[in-house]
């Protein structure tokens, strides 16, 4: 018998952009975003990095009170969420066809 090929869960980059937006504007601000069927906690740090860019942290919120792997970077908020989803086993696809 042939084995069934299981597909890896994925989210489109456009879906991340619609759920997160451009990021957070105030230092120390946090927001719970919905990206597809995933809940993401997005936080902006109190301080800037040495180049003057804000540092965003994204964490996956699972059912109950558990939190998945996190990602932290001074890049855009959508990039940080994409990196965090990749750590948690969710692929990011770039273009809808």
Secondary structure by P-SEA (a helix, b strand, c coil): cbbbbbbcbbbbaaaaaaaccccccccbbbbbbbcccbbbbbbbcccccccbbbbbbbbbbcccccccccccccccaaaaaaaaaaaacbbbbcccc
